[in-house]
């Protein structure tokens, strides 16, 4: 097997194991409230991070002449 296939299988299996660990922590563990709070915090941080990156890129990139639209008056 190639290294790429082995890496793919490892990623696949670790995601399945990660899902079951997360499901256990949320459903059956006493750590459920903190796991949910951290999950929401990470999701919110990720979404706001992507939006802020888009805003930063829009503010700092120079527009090329081909992307400037003429005014239709």
BARO-736975 format. One line per 10 residues: number of its first residue (from 1); for each residue x, y, z of N, C-alpha, C. Coordinates in steps of 0.2 Angstrom, whole numbers, plus 5000, padded with zeros to 4 digits. Layout:
N
NUM	X:Y:Z:X:Y:Z:X:Y:Z; ...
***
This chain:
73
1	5004:4994:5000:5000:5000:5000:5004:5006:5000; 5002:5011:4997:5006:5017:4997:5005:5021:5003; 5009:5026:5004:5009:5030:5010:5003:5034:5010; 5001:5036:5004:4995:5041:5004:4988:5037:5006; 4988:5030:5004:4982:5026:5006:4982:5025:5014; 4988:5024:5017:4989:5022:5024:4987:5029:5028; 4989:5034:5025:4987:5041:5029:4980:5042:5028; 4977:5040:5023:4970:5041:5022:4966:5037:5026; 4968:5030:5027:4965:5026:5031:4965:5028:5039; 4971:5030:5041:4972:5033:5048:4968:5039:5049
11	4967:5043:5044:4963:5049:5045:4956:5047:5046; 4953:5042:5042:4947:5040:5042:4945:5036:5049; 4949:5032:5051:4948:5028:5057:4949:5033:5063; 4953:5038:5063:4954:5042:5069:4947:5047:5069; 4944:5049:5063:4938:5053:5064:4933:5049:5066; 4932:5042:5065:4927:5038:5068:4928:5037:5075; 4934:5036:5077:4935:5035:5084:4934:5042:5088; 4936:5047:5085:4935:5054:5088:4927:5055:5089; 4923:5053:5084:4916:5054:5084:4913:5050:5090; 4915:5044:5091:4913:5040:5097:4915:5043:5104
21	4921:5046:5104:4924:5049:5110:4920:5055:5112; 4918:5059:5106:4914:5065:5107:4907:5063:5110; 4904:5058:5106:4897:5056:5108:4897:5054:5115; 4902:5050:5118:4903:5048:5124:4903:5054:5129; 4907:5059:5128:4908:5064:5132:4902:5069:5132; 4898:5069:5127:4892:5073:5127:4886:5070:5130; 4886:5063:5129:4880:5060:5131:4881:5056:5138; 4886:5053:5139:4887:5049:5145:4892:5051:5151; 4895:5057:5149:4900:5059:5154:4898:5064:5158; 4901:5065:5164:4899:5071:5169:4902:5077:5166
31	4906:5077:5161:4909:5083:5158:4905:5086:5152; 4899:5083:5151:4895:5085:5146:4894:5093:5145; 4892:5097:5151:4891:5104:5150:4897:5107:5147; 4903:5106:5150:4909:5109:5148:4911:5107:5141; 4910:5101:5139:4911:5099:5132:4907:5103:5127; 4900:5103:5129:4896:5107:5124:4898:5115:5124; 4900:5117:5130:4902:5124:5130:4908:5125:5125; 4913:5121:5126:4919:5122:5122:4918:5120:5115; 4913:5116:5113:4911:5115:5106:4908:5121:5103; 4904:5124:5106:4901:5130:5104:4906:5136:5103
41	4910:5136:5108:4915:5141:5108:4920:5140:5102; 4922:5134:5100:4926:5133:5095:4923:5134:5088; 4916:5132:5088:4913:5133:5081:4912:5140:5080; 4910:5144:5085:4909:5151:5085:4916:5155:5083; 4921:5153:5086:4928:5156:5085:4930:5154:5078; 4928:5148:5075:4930:5146:5068:4926:5150:5063; 4920:5151:5064:4916:5155:5059:4918:5162:5059; 4919:5165:5065:4921:5172:5066:4928:5173:5063; 4932:5168:5064:4939:5168:5061:4939:5169:5054; 4935:5164:5051:4934:5164:5043:4931:5171:5041
51	4926:5174:5044:4923:5180:5042:4928:5186:5043; 4932:5186:5048:4937:5191:5049:4943:5190:5044; 4945:5184:5042:4950:5183:5037:4947:5186:5030; 4941:5185:5029:4938:5187:5023:4938:5195:5023; 4936:5198:5028:4937:5205:5029:4944:5208:5028; 4948:5205:5031:4955:5207:5031:4958:5207:5024; 4956:5201:5021:4959:5200:5014:4955:5206:5009; 4949:5207:5010:4946:5212:5006:4949:5219:5008; 4951:5221:5014:4954:5227:5016:4961:5228:5013; 4965:5223:5013:4972:5223:5011:4974:5222:5004
61	4970:5218:5000:4972:5217:4994:4971:5223:4989; 4975:5223:4984:4974:5229:4979:4970:5226:4974; 4966:5230:4971:4961:5228:4966:4965:5229:4959; 4964:5224:4955:4968:5224:4948:4963:5228:4943; 4966:5231:4938:4962:5235:4934:4956:5231:4930; 4957:5224:4930:4952:5220:4926:4946:5219:4931; 4947:5220:4938:4941:5219:4942:4937:5225:4944; 4940:5231:4941:4936:5237:4943:4930:5238:4937; 4924:5239:4940:4919:5239:4935:4917:5246:4933; 4916:5248:4927:4914:5255:4925:4907:5257:4928
71	4907:5263:4929:4900:5266:4932:4895:5266:4926; 4889:5263:4927:4884:5264:4922:4879:5269:4924; 4881:5275:4921:4876:5281:4923:4872:5283:4917
***
